[in-house]
Amino acid sequence: MAYATVSDVEVRYGRTLTASEAAQVGAWINDLESEIDERIPNLLDLIVAGRPTAATVLRVIAAAVIRKLHNPEGLRTTTVAIDDYSTTKTADSSNSAGLLGLTDEEWSLLLPGSSGDAFTITPYGAP
């Protein structure tokens, strides 16, 4: 099922995409939706139940795609000097190689009941 469209991304991005950008964004949306469906095969059932909402899924996908549009190479810093030309690019370790994906916070929005207490030990018994 398609949760987001190129048009959804354009509205949130604030400009009309070129034909090549639109094609790339469409591919990125498909990649993200495929990854989400792999990790949450019952997402459609969860949406019907209201947790998460379809609007939340759309927002999460659009945010990830826009993040990729803003920084496709995954760079943290870029330096360009004019005289005696020099250029420096530093990869952002949190966005290594500009990979497309969701953040932990975005995954928790898609699986609201799955956060917390996974590795919490609750002691029982009187001291």
C-alpha positions as CSV (number, residue, x, y, z in Angstrom):
1,M,0.0,0.0,0.0
2,A,1.2,3.5,-0.8
3,Y,1.4,5.7,2.3
4,A,3.0,8.8,0.7
5,T,3.3,10.3,-2.7
6,V,5.8,12.6,-4.5
7,S,3.1,15.3,-4.2
8,D,3.0,14.9,-0.4
9,V,6.8,15.4,-0.3
10,E,6.6,18.4,-2.6
11,V,4.1,20.1,-0.3
12,R,6.2,19.6,2.8
13,Y,9.4,20.4,0.9
14,G,8.0,23.7,-0.2
15,R,8.7,23.6,-3.9
16,T,7.9,21.7,-7.1
17,L,10.5,19.0,-7.8
18,T,12.1,18.6,-11.2
19,A,11.2,15.5,-13.2
20,S,14.4,13.7,-12.2
21,E,14.0,14.7,-8.6
22,A,10.4,13.5,-8.6
23,A,11.5,10.2,-10.0
24,Q,14.2,9.8,-7.4
25,V,11.8,10.8,-4.6
26,G,9.3,8.3,-5.8
27,A,11.9,5.6,-5.7
28,W,12.9,6.7,-2.1
29,I,9.3,6.6,-1.0
30,N,9.0,3.0,-2.4
31,D,12.2,2.0,-0.6
32,L,11.0,3.4,2.7
33,E,7.6,1.9,2.4
34,S,9.2,-1.5,1.6
35,E,11.4,-1.2,4.6
36,I,8.5,-0.2,6.9
37,D,6.4,-3.1,5.5
38,E,9.3,-5.5,6.2
39,R,9.5,-4.4,9.9
40,I,5.8,-3.8,10.5
41,P,3.9,-6.3,8.2
42,N,0.6,-5.5,10.0
43,L,0.9,-1.7,9.6
44,L,-2.3,-1.4,7.7
45,D,-4.2,-3.1,10.5
46,L,-2.5,-0.7,13.0
47,I,-3.6,2.3,11.0
48,V,-7.2,1.0,10.8
49,A,-7.0,0.7,14.6
50,G,-5.8,4.3,14.8
51,R,-2.3,3.7,16.2
52,P,-0.4,5.1,14.3
53,T,-2.6,7.3,12.1
54,A,-2.2,7.4,8.3
55,A,-1.1,11.1,8.7
56,T,1.7,10.0,11.1
57,V,3.0,7.4,8.6
58,L,2.9,10.0,5.8
59,R,4.7,12.5,7.9
60,V,7.4,10.1,8.9
61,I,8.1,9.0,5.3
62,A,8.1,12.6,4.0
63,A,10.5,13.7,6.7
64,A,13.0,10.9,5.9
65,V,12.8,11.7,2.2
66,I,13.2,15.5,2.8
67,R,16.2,14.8,5.0
68,K,17.7,12.9,2.1
69,L,16.9,15.7,-0.3
70,H,18.6,18.3,1.9
71,N,21.7,16.2,2.3
72,P,22.0,13.4,-0.2
73,E,25.6,12.7,0.4
74,G,25.2,12.6,4.2
75,L,27.8,15.4,4.9
76,R,28.3,17.2,8.1
77,T,30.6,19.9,6.8
78,T,31.6,21.2,3.4
79,T,34.4,23.8,3.0
80,V,35.2,25.6,-0.2
81,A,38.0,28.1,-0.6
82,I,38.3,30.5,-3.5
83,D,42.0,31.4,-3.8
84,D,44.3,28.4,-4.4
85,Y,41.1,26.3,-4.6
86,S,40.4,24.0,-1.7
87,T,37.5,21.8,-0.9
88,T,36.7,19.7,2.2
89,K,33.8,17.4,2.8
90,T,33.2,15.6,6.1
91,A,30.7,12.7,6.3
92,D,28.3,12.8,9.2
93,S,28.7,9.6,11.2
94,S,25.0,9.7,12.2
95,N,24.0,9.9,8.5
96,S,26.8,7.8,7.1
97,A,27.0,7.8,3.3
98,G,23.6,9.6,3.0
99,L,21.7,6.4,3.6
100,L,17.9,6.6,3.4
101,G,16.2,5.5,6.6
102,L,14.1,6.3,9.6
103,T,15.4,7.5,12.9
104,D,14.7,5.6,16.2
105,E,12.2,8.3,17.1
106,E,10.4,7.9,13.8
107,W,10.2,4.1,14.3
108,S,8.7,4.7,17.7
109,L,6.0,6.9,16.1
110,L,5.1,4.0,13.9
111,L,5.1,1.5,16.8
112,P,3.9,3.6,19.7
113,G,3.3,0.7,22.0
114,S,6.8,-0.8,21.5
115,S,8.9,1.8,23.3
116,G,10.2,1.5,26.8
117,D,10.5,-1.4,29.4
118,A,12.1,-3.8,26.9
119,F,15.1,-4.3,29.1
120,T,13.7,-3.2,32.5
121,I,14.0,-5.5,35.4
122,T,11.3,-5.1,38.0
123,P,12.2,-6.5,41.4
124,Y,9.6,-8.5,43.3
125,G,9.4,-9.5,46.9
126,A,9.9,-7.7,50.2
127,P,13.3,-6.3,51.1
